[in-house]
C-alpha cells in the first residue's frame, strides 16, 4: 500500500451462535470482547438473535458501542432483536451508511441476507452478509437469488461475507463462484479444532481484498465458529 493511500477498510464476519461458547455457556461479554479484539470497522454477525420466542438479541444492545466502539445498525423487524434473520451489522460511527437492503432467501429454512451501501474516505462500496442454508440445493438457490438481487442495484464494488455453510471448496456455491472472486480464509468450524472452511468472502473484481489472520479469542471459544477478517481496498483491482 502506498504511503498516501487511504487506510483499508477492515471487515470481519463471525457466527456467534447466540453467545453459546465451546464450554456450552452463554456469555455475551465474552463475545463482545472477541468482537472488539478483531479491530474491524464493520463486523457482520450471524446467529446474533435467539431463535425462539420473541427472538431477542443474544448481545446486550445498550452495551455494544461502549464495549466494541461499533454501532449496531437497525436491521431487525421486531423490537427485541438485533438482526435480520439473525444477521447483524456493527459499524464504526465514522463510516457513512447509506441505503440498507434486506432480502428473504429461498429454501426450506428461513434465511436472509443484508446489503448496505457504505462510504469510506471518499470511496463507495457495498457490503453484503449471508448465512446460507444447510442443504446444498437451498444454498445454490440462495446465492442465485442474491446475485440477481445485487445485479439489480447500482453497480458498486461489492464484498459478500458470512457463514456460507459449504464445506467444499470446489462446488456447491454455483453462481457466487462464477460472478465473484471467492476467497476461503481458512478453516473456521468447529472452533476447538477447525476442519471445515464454512465462513467465506466473495468480492467483485473492482475491489481489492486481503485476508488477515484474526486474533485468537482464547479458550473456551465464544462460539463454535472462528471469525474471519479482511482488509478492503476499494481503489485497487486485483492483478492490476
LINBEL-V77532 format. One record per residue. N is the residue number from 1. RES is the residue in one small letter. OMEGA is omega in degrees with one decimal (NA if undefined). Layout:
n=N res=RES omega=OMEGA
n=N res=RES omega=OMEGA
This chain:
n=1 res=x omega=-179.8
n=2 res=x omega=-174.6
n=3 res=x omega=-177.9
n=4 res=x omega=178.9
n=5 res=x omega=178.4
n=6 res=x omega=177.1
n=7 res=x omega=-179.9
n=8 res=x omega=175.4
n=9 res=x omega=-177.4
n=10 res=x omega=-179.0
n=11 res=x omega=-179.8
n=12 res=x omega=173.9
n=13 res=x omega=-174.1
n=14 res=x omega=170.5
n=15 res=x omega=-171.6
n=16 res=x omega=174.7
n=17 res=x omega=-179.3
n=18 res=x omega=174.6
n=19 res=x omega=-178.2
n=20 res=x omega=-176.6
n=21 res=x omega=-179.4
n=22 res=x omega=173.6
n=23 res=x omega=179.8
n=24 res=x omega=173.4
n=25 res=x omega=174.5
n=26 res=x omega=-176.4
n=27 res=x omega=-178.8
n=28 res=x omega=178.4
n=29 res=x omega=178.3
n=30 res=x omega=177.6
n=31 res=x omega=-179.4
n=32 res=x omega=177.6
n=33 res=x omega=178.8
n=34 res=x omega=178.3
n=35 res=x omega=179.1
n=36 res=x omega=-178.3
n=37 res=x omega=178.9
n=38 res=x omega=-179.2
n=39 res=x omega=-175.8
n=40 res=x omega=176.1
n=41 res=x omega=175.7
n=42 res=x omega=177.4
n=43 res=x omega=176.0
n=44 res=x omega=179.4
n=45 res=x omega=168.9
n=46 res=x omega=-175.4
n=47 res=x omega=179.5
n=48 res=x omega=177.6
n=49 res=x omega=171.2
n=50 res=x omega=-172.5
n=51 res=x omega=-172.0
n=52 res=x omega=176.8
n=53 res=x omega=179.7
n=54 res=x omega=-179.7
n=55 res=x omega=-178.3
n=56 res=x omega=177.0
n=57 res=x omega=176.2
n=58 res=x omega=179.7
n=59 res=x omega=177.0
n=60 res=x omega=-172.9
n=61 res=x omega=-176.1
n=62 res=x omega=-175.4
n=63 res=x omega=-174.9
n=64 res=x omega=-176.7
n=65 res=x omega=-178.2
n=66 res=x omega=-175.5
n=67 res=x omega=-172.3
n=68 res=x omega=-173.2
n=69 res=x omega=-177.7
n=70 res=x omega=179.1
n=71 res=x omega=176.3
n=72 res=x omega=174.3
n=73 res=x omega=180.0
n=74 res=x omega=-177.4
n=75 res=x omega=-172.3
n=76 res=x omega=174.6
n=77 res=x omega=174.7
n=78 res=x omega=-168.8
n=79 res=x omega=-172.1
n=80 res=x omega=-171.9
n=81 res=x omega=177.2
n=82 res=x omega=-170.1
n=83 res=x omega=177.4
n=84 res=x omega=-171.1
n=85 res=x omega=178.7
n=86 res=x omega=179.2
n=87 res=x omega=178.1
n=88 res=x omega=177.3
n=89 res=x omega=176.0
n=90 res=x omega=-168.5
n=91 res=x omega=174.3
n=92 res=x omega=-174.9
n=93 res=x omega=-176.5
n=94 res=x omega=177.4
n=95 res=x omega=-179.1
n=96 res=x omega=-180.0
n=97 res=x omega=177.9
n=98 res=x omega=-175.3
n=99 res=x omega=177.8
n=100 res=x omega=-179.7
n=101 res=x omega=177.7
n=102 res=x omega=-176.1
n=103 res=x omega=165.0
n=104 res=x omega=179.8
n=105 res=x omega=179.6
n=106 res=x omega=177.7
n=107 res=x omega=-178.3
n=108 res=x omega=179.4
n=109 res=x omega=173.8
n=110 res=x omega=-178.8
n=111 res=x omega=-179.9
n=112 res=x omega=175.0
n=113 res=x omega=180.0
n=114 res=x omega=172.5
n=115 res=x omega=179.2
n=116 res=x omega=174.3
n=117 res=x omega=-174.4
n=118 res=x omega=174.7
n=119 res=x omega=-176.6
n=120 res=x omega=175.4
n=121 res=x omega=176.0
n=122 res=x omega=179.1
n=123 res=x omega=175.2
n=124 res=x omega=178.5
n=125 res=x omega=-178.6
n=126 res=x omega=177.6
n=127 res=x omega=179.7
n=128 res=x omega=-177.2
n=129 res=x omega=-179.6
n=130 res=x omega=164.5
n=131 res=x omega=-171.4
n=132 res=x omega=-174.4
n=133 res=x omega=-177.7
n=134 res=x omega=-178.8
n=135 res=x omega=-176.6
n=136 res=x omega=177.8
n=137 res=x omega=177.4
n=138 res=x omega=-179.3
n=139 res=x omega=179.5
n=140 res=x omega=178.0
n=141 res=x omega=-178.1
n=142 res=x omega=179.8
n=143 res=x omega=176.4
n=144 res=x omega=178.3
n=145 res=x omega=-177.8
n=146 res=x omega=178.6
n=147 res=x omega=177.3
n=148 res=x omega=-178.1
n=149 res=x omega=179.4
n=150 res=x omega=179.1
n=151 res=x omega=178.9
n=152 res=x omega=179.7
n=153 res=x omega=177.1
n=154 res=x omega=179.8
n=155 res=x omega=-176.3
n=156 res=x omega=172.6
n=157 res=x omega=-169.4
n=158 res=x omega=170.1
n=159 res=x omega=176.3
n=160 res=x omega=180.0
n=161 res=x omega=178.9
n=162 res=x omega=177.3
n=163 res=x omega=-176.8
n=164 res=x omega=177.4
n=165 res=x omega=-179.7
n=166 res=x omega=-176.8
n=167 res=x omega=-176.7
n=168 res=x omega=176.3
n=169 res=x omega=-173.5
n=170 res=x omega=-176.0
n=171 res=x omega=173.4
n=172 res=x omega=-177.8
n=173 res=x omega=167.9
n=174 res=x omega=-173.8
n=175 res=x omega=-177.9
n=176 res=x omega=-180.0
n=177 res=x omega=179.3
n=178 res=x omega=-174.9
n=179 res=x omega=-176.5
n=180 res=x omega=170.3
n=181 res=x omega=-174.7
n=182 res=x omega=179.9
n=183 res=x omega=176.5
n=184 res=x omega=-174.8
n=185 res=x omega=-178.5
n=186 res=x omega=-179.9
n=187 res=x omega=-174.8
n=188 res=x omega=-173.9
n=189 res=x omega=-9.1
n=190 res=x omega=-169.2
n=191 res=x omega=-177.1
n=192 res=x omega=-179.0
n=193 res=x omega=-170.6
n=194 res=x omega=175.6
n=195 res=x omega=-177.1
n=196 res=x omega=177.6
n=197 res=x omega=-175.2
n=198 res=x omega=-175.2
n=199 res=x omega=-170.1
n=200 res=x omega=174.8
n=201 res=x omega=172.1
n=202 res=x omega=-179.0
n=203 res=x omega=176.8
n=204 res=x omega=-176.1
n=205 res=x omega=179.2
n=206 res=x omega=-179.1
n=207 res=x omega=174.7
n=208 res=x omega=-178.7
n=209 res=x omega=175.9
n=210 res=x omega=178.5
n=211 res=x omega=-179.8
n=212 res=x omega=176.6
n=213 res=x omega=179.1
n=214 res=x omega=174.9
n=215 res=x omega=178.1
n=216 res=x omega=-174.8
n=217 res=x omega=-179.8
n=218 res=x omega=-177.6
n=219 res=x omega=-6.2
n=220 res=x omega=179.6
n=221 res=x omega=-179.7
n=222 res=x omega=-176.7
n=223 res=x omega=175.0
n=224 res=x omega=171.8
n=225 res=x omega=166.9
n=226 res=x omega=-178.5
n=227 res=x omega=170.3
n=228 res=x omega=-171.7
n=229 res=x omega=-179.5
n=230 res=x omega=174.5
n=231 res=x omega=-178.5
n=232 res=x omega=178.0
n=233 res=x omega=-173.6
n=234 res=x omega=-176.2
n=235 res=x omega=-177.7
n=236 res=x omega=175.9
n=237 res=x omega=-180.0
n=238 res=x omega=177.4
n=239 res=x omega=-178.9
n=240 res=x omega=NA
